[in-house]
Amino acid sequence: MFCARPNKTSEALNKKIALKKNAKMAAAFAGVPFAERIVFVPHCMRNVAQCKAEEKGSYYLCKECNRCKIGTISAKCRELGYKGLYILKGGRTLEKLIGEMRPKAVIGVACYFEGVQGMELAEKGKLIVQFVPLTKDGCADTDVNLEDVFRLVEKIDPR
């Protein structure tokens, strides 16, 4: 998605960075209303052979055809009143959509390397960001734990 760093850092280091950033922003994230949050998922999670998502140039909009986990995540976000869910083809799209949509908080689903890149980009824009790592990464047929995603998507400030 981003590949902005010429030399990839180790997955262990990226995991450590992501966990630290998630912990740092967890309380602030919980205080952001659902309507001010956006979720970004990678296109590699799509079931390409069966996906009905609408292509919008550099991203897709999920049609909730339920042929992959993205539809389940999208339905939950819609039910809660999220600002949106976008299936990203690349990192530049992240910048563009953040600029257009102006969310207060972002949830990103990706591999650790891409997740850290996205977190850093979102932080530069003064956004509150949370990250969910893929449980199976690669360039196609990737996967994520839905419980981990829903835990974040549903997270609200208990005060």
C-alpha positions as a printed Julia matrix, in Angstrom:
159×3 Matrix{Float64}:
   0.0     0.0    0.0
   2.52    2.67   1.07
   6.05    1.3    0.68
   7.42    4.78   1.41
  10.45    3.43   3.26
  13.09    2.03   0.93
  14.23   -0.53   3.51
  11.46   -2.35   5.31
  11.89   -2.56   9.04
  11.45   -5.91  10.72
   7.97   -7.15  11.49
   8.91   -7.39  15.17
   9.88   -3.71  15.26
   6.76   -2.67  13.34
   4.63   -4.7   15.74
   6.24   -2.98  18.71
   5.71    0.48  17.15
   2.07   -0.28  16.27
   1.23   -1.61  19.74
   2.85    1.42  21.38
   0.94    3.85  19.13
  -2.34    1.99  19.7
  -1.87    2.15  23.47
  -0.96    5.84  23.33
  -4.13    6.78  21.44
  -6.62    4.25  22.83
  -8.36    6.55  25.32
  -8.6     9.46  22.88
  -9.96    7.13  20.19
 -12.69    5.87  22.51
 -13.91    9.43  22.95
 -14.44   10.1   19.23
 -18.07    9.68  18.08
 -18.67    6.94  15.49
 -19.82    9.57  12.98
 -16.33   11.08  13.04
 -14.47    7.82  12.35
 -13.38    6.15   9.11
 -12.15    2.59   8.56
  -9.54    1.73   5.93
  -9.02   -1.86   4.8
  -6.6    -3.17   2.17
  -7.79   -4.38  -1.21
  -5.91   -7.64  -0.63
  -8.71   -8.72   1.74
 -11.24   -8.78  -1.12
 -12.41  -12.01  -2.67
 -11.45  -10.71  -6.1
 -13.27  -13.43  -8.04
 -16.62  -12.67  -6.39
 -16.34   -9.11  -5.04
 -19.11   -6.68  -5.99
 -17.35   -3.59  -4.59
 -17.67   -0.45  -6.68
 -14.35    0.78  -8.04
 -13.8     4.51  -7.52
 -10.4     4.98  -9.11
  -7.88    4.48  -6.32
 -10.27    2.79  -3.88
 -13.37    0.61  -3.7
 -16.68    1.06  -1.9
 -17.95   -2.16  -0.36
 -21.39   -3.33  -1.51
 -21.65   -5.75   1.43
 -22.03   -8.75  -0.86
 -20.7   -10.87   2.03
 -18.18  -12.69  -0.12
 -15.38  -11.61   2.21
 -14.95  -10.2    5.73
 -14.94   -6.63   4.45
 -18.72   -6.8    3.97
 -19.18   -7.84   7.6
 -16.97   -4.97   8.78
 -18.74   -2.52   6.48
 -22.18   -3.55   7.73
 -21.1    -3.06  11.37
 -19.66    0.37  10.57
 -22.84    1.4    8.72
 -24.99    0.14  11.61
 -22.99    2.21  14.11
 -23.08    5.34  11.94
 -19.44    5.51  10.87
 -18.38    8.2    8.42
 -17.23    5.49   6.04
 -15.28    2.39   5.16
 -12.9     2.43   2.23
 -11.04   -0.4    0.53
  -7.69    1.09  -0.41
  -5.58    0.24  -3.44
  -2.62    2.32  -2.27
  -1.24    4.73   0.3
  -1.77    7.97  -1.62
  -5.47    7.24  -1.45
  -5.27    7.37   2.33
  -4.0    10.95   2.23
  -6.62   11.96  -0.31
  -9.57   10.47   1.58
  -8.44   11.87   4.92
  -8.21   15.29   3.3
 -11.65   15.0    1.72
 -13.53   13.32   4.57
 -11.77   15.06   7.47
 -12.41   12.37  10.1
 -11.29   12.84  13.7
 -10.24    9.2   14.03
  -9.16    6.38  11.76
  -9.01    2.61  12.09
  -6.59    0.92   9.74
  -6.44   -2.76   8.91
  -3.17   -3.87   7.28
   0.05   -5.8    7.67
   2.36   -4.37  10.32
   4.6    -2.54   7.85
   1.71   -0.84   6.05
  -0.06   -0.22   9.35
   2.85    1.69  10.84
   3.18    3.7    7.62
  -0.53    4.58   7.78
  -0.37    5.42  11.48
   2.51    7.81  10.89
   0.68    9.46   8.0
  -2.5     9.86  10.05
  -0.56   11.27  13.01
   1.02   13.9   10.74
  -2.53   15.0    9.99
  -3.23   15.22  13.74
  -5.65   12.29  13.59
  -6.33    9.77  16.29
  -5.51    6.39  14.84
  -5.88    2.75  15.78
  -4.53   -0.26  13.92
  -5.63   -3.88  13.53
  -3.03   -6.23  12.04
  -3.85   -8.79   9.41
  -3.67  -12.37  10.7
  -2.53  -13.5    7.25
  -0.74  -10.99   5.08
   0.65  -10.97   1.56
  -0.6    -9.4   -1.64
  -3.82  -11.43  -1.97
  -6.22  -13.53   0.1
  -5.27  -11.82   3.34
  -7.28  -12.2    6.53
  -8.09  -10.4    9.77
  -9.62  -11.43  13.09
 -13.14   -9.93  13.07
 -13.28   -9.88  16.88
 -10.22   -7.62  16.94
 -11.75   -5.3   14.35
 -15.14   -5.16  16.09
 -13.5    -4.51  19.47
 -12.08   -1.3   18.01
 -15.03   -0.39  15.8
 -17.39   -0.6   18.79
 -15.02    1.05  21.27
 -16.52    3.98  23.13
 -15.4     6.01  26.09
 -16.88    4.32  29.2
 -17.09    7.61  31.14
